[in-house]
């Protein structure tokens, strides 16, 4: 997460009631309303609030906003690492620094504080290991096997429909399993489209439409007639679909074990290398601007492996 990507809104009502003499806890509550109004994911908001409530618990309950200094913040971070007697991983520490910076940036940008005490606190960036992706040659091998299955004595378009959908849309496993036939718009004037939907209202911000190719539509129609689909696009268990992908990679002679996550990252990298606008990639993946920061860094490294070694 990055505080740089958090929007600011000088006209927001709660800030009018916050002054340098305000206390931390009620100010954090006002910040929560602000974050919710910005449409951030529930997980992001929960993480921010958890970090800031821990920050508030470190100080006396009567500590005022205007009395907090950069040294106070650094003292808190030192306590997290060596004085709390609770393990704090580098990733957790980096996230908590981000939360603190986002909170004080919000106060500074809305003129509650004249100086941002968190500005000079160094950010600790932690990036998880790079994901596995398929090379263009490996992708071609996968498609050759999937295509072969469409033209055997007993034609089966299921593999091609599944893997081409994953490579083209970059959807997650849960999103794939949730697809109903009515989520596929065949008569859209802009061409066939997939509507990625969520049953839970709190995840509606992830819903999106993704263009589908005519080639995929042809395979889908074959697959639909072969399996007499009634409701779900892939009416099997998650494990069954995982086995299908693994069998596909084995038949293609790959050392890598094909997975939903590998297809998602391969899709994103294909779009990145094809010059697709970064904002369109982010929207296609259905991730927030905060999540995009780390995803973008990983795609840069995946696209330029030689540069990274240098």
N, C-alpha and C positions, 0 to 999 in steps of 0.2 A: 504494500500500500504506500501511496505517496501523498503527502499533504499538498504537493504542488497541484494535484489534479482536483482538489476540492474547490468548488465554486464559492464565491462570496456574494453576499447580498446586503448592501448597506441599508436597504429600506426594510429589512426584516424587523418585525415588532419587538421580539424579546430583547434585542440588544439595547433598546431604548431604556430598559429597566436595569441594565447592568452597568456598574461603575467600578472604578478601581477599588472601591470599598466593599464590593460584593464578595461573598464567600464562595469557596470552590464548589461545594455540593449543589446549591441552587443554580450556579452558572453552568455546571455540567448538564443539569436537567434542561436548561434552555438550549444548550448545544444539541441535545438529543432531538428536540423539536426541529431545529435547523437541519440536522442531517436527514431526518425523515422527509422534510420538504424538498430536499435535493434529489430524492429518489434513489439513494444509495441502497445497496442490498442489505437485508436484515443481518446477514453475517458480518458485514463490514461495520455496521452500526453497533452491533453487540460487542465486537472486538474493541472498537474505539472506547465505548463506555466502560467496559471492564478495565481497560488500561487506565483510564482517567480516574475511575473510582479507587483503584489501587494507589494511584498518585496522590489523590486527596487524603487517603488513609494514612499516608506517611507524615502529614503535617497536622499541627493542632487544628481543631475544628474552627477556631476563630481566625485562622490565617486569611488575610485579604488578598485579592488578586494583585493589587498594586504593590504588595510587599514581596511578591515572589520574584526571585532573581535567577540569572543563569546559573549561579553557584548552587542555589537551592535545587535546581533541576539536576545538575551534575551529581549533587550529593545523593539525590534519590536514585539515580542510575547506578551509582557506586553501591548503594545499599541493596539494589536488586541483584547485583552480581556477587557481592561478597558479604553482605551483612544480613540478609533476610533469612538465610539458612533454608531456602527453597531454590532448587535448580532453576536457572534462567538460561535457556539456550540462546545462542547467537541470533536465531530467527525471532524468538520471542522478544529479545532485547531490541532488535531492529524495529519490530512492529510497535513496541511501546514508545520508542523515540518518535516514530512517525505519528502516533496518536497525540503525543504531547505537542509536537510541532504543529499539527493540524489545529489543535485546540487554541493555542496561543496565536497562531496566524489568523484565525477567525476573529479573535478579540482585537488584534492589532488592525486588521483590515477594516473592522467596523468601528474604529476609533475609541474603543473601550480603554485600550492601553496605548500610551504614546510610544513605548518601546516594546518590541517582541523579545522576551527573555529567552525564548527557545531558539531564536534565529542562529545563534553562534554555537549551539549544541551540535557537535558533529553527528551526521547521520551514518549509521552502520548498515551498509547494504549487504544482505545475504541472499545469494541466488542458489536455489537448489540445483542439483545436477541436470545437465541437458537431457531432454527426452530422446528416445530412439525414434528415428524416422526412416522411411524407405527411400532408397536412391531411385532415380527414374528407371534404371534397368530392373530393379526389384519390383517396382510398380508394374512394369510391363509384363514381367513373369507372372505376377498375380493375376493380371487381367487375361493373360493367355489361358491360364488354367480355368478361370471363371467362364471365359468365352467357350472353351472346349466343352464344358458341362452343358452348355445351351444346345449343343449339336451332336449329342450322343444318341444311341438307339432309344434311350429314355430321356429326352431333353429335360433339363432342370435349370431354370433361370434364377433360382433362389440365390445362389452364391454371387452371381453377377449383380443382381439387384441390390443385395446387401452391401457388398464391398464398394461398388461404384457410388452408392448413396453416401457411404462414409467418407470416401476420398473426395467427393464433390462438395459435400455440405459441411463436413467437420463437426457433425453433431456428436453429443456425448452418448454413452451407452444408455443411460436412463431416458434421454430424449428419444433415442431410437426405439426403445421398447414401448414408449408411450404413444407412438404414432398410430392413429386410426386411419382407415381408408378415407374418411371425410376430411382429413388434414391435408390431403393431396388435391390441389386445385388443377384440374385438367383443362378447364375452359377459361383460364385467365387470359386476357388479351395480350399480356406480355409473355405468354408461354407458361408451361406447367410450373407450379410452385409448391413448395412444402411449407406448411404452417406449423412451426414448432410451438406447441402449446403446453401449458402447465395447469394441472387441476387445482393446485393450491394457489389461492389468490395472491399470497405474499411473494410468489415467484413470477408474477405476471410481467415484471420488468425484463425477464429473460425471453419472453415470447418474441418471435420474429418470423419473417417470411424469407425463404431462400429459393432462388431460381433453380429449376431442374432442367437437365438437358433433354432434348428429344430422344437421344440415344438411350438414356436411362428410362424414359417413358416406354419405349418399345420393349425393353427387357421386363419392365414392371408388368406390362399387359400380358406377356408370355407367362410370367411367374403367377400372376393372379388367376389365369385360366388353369394353370397346372395344379394349383393348390386350393382352388375354390375358396378364396379368402372371403370372410364374412364381416370381420370387424377390424381387428388389429392387422397392421402391415406384416409384422413378424410375430405370429402367435406361438412363440416358444419361450422357454425360460432363459434368463440371462446366461446361465452356464452353457446351454445348448448353442446359443449364438457364438459364445466364446470358443467352443469346440469347433464350430464351422470355420471360424477365422484361422484357428490354429491348424486345422486340417488343410486349409487352403495354402497356407505358407509352407507346410510340409510337402505338399504335392508340387509346389513351385520350386522346391529344393532350396529354400532360404534357411539360413542359420537363425535368423530372427523369428520370433514367434509373434505373428500378427495379432494385434489387439485393437480394441476400440480407441484407446488413447494414442496408439501409434498412428492410426488412420487420421485422427483429429489433428495431430501435430503435422503429419505429412500434408494434409489438406492446407493448413495454414502456411506451411513453408512453400508449397506450390504457388499459392496466391502471392506470397511475399516476393518470390523470385520472378513471378510473372508481372510484377509492377503494379499490382492492385493497390488502390489507395489504402493506407493503414487504417483509416476510420472505417472503411467498408469491411476490412478483415475483422476488426474488433466487433462490429455489429453482427457479422456473419457468425462469429463464435459465440455471441450472446454473453459477453463479459463486460464488466464495468471499466471505466477509464482508469480506475485505481489498479485493477487486476491487469489491465493491458500493459502497464509499465514494465512488469517483470516478463510478461509474455513477449513483448516487443524486444527486450534485451536478449532473450533466448533465441528468438528468430534471427536476430542480427548475428548471433554467434553461430547458429546452425548454417546460415547462409554464407558465412565467411570463416570457415574453420581454419584456414591457413593463417589468416590475419590474427585469429585468436592465439595460435601457437607462437607467433612472432611476439 
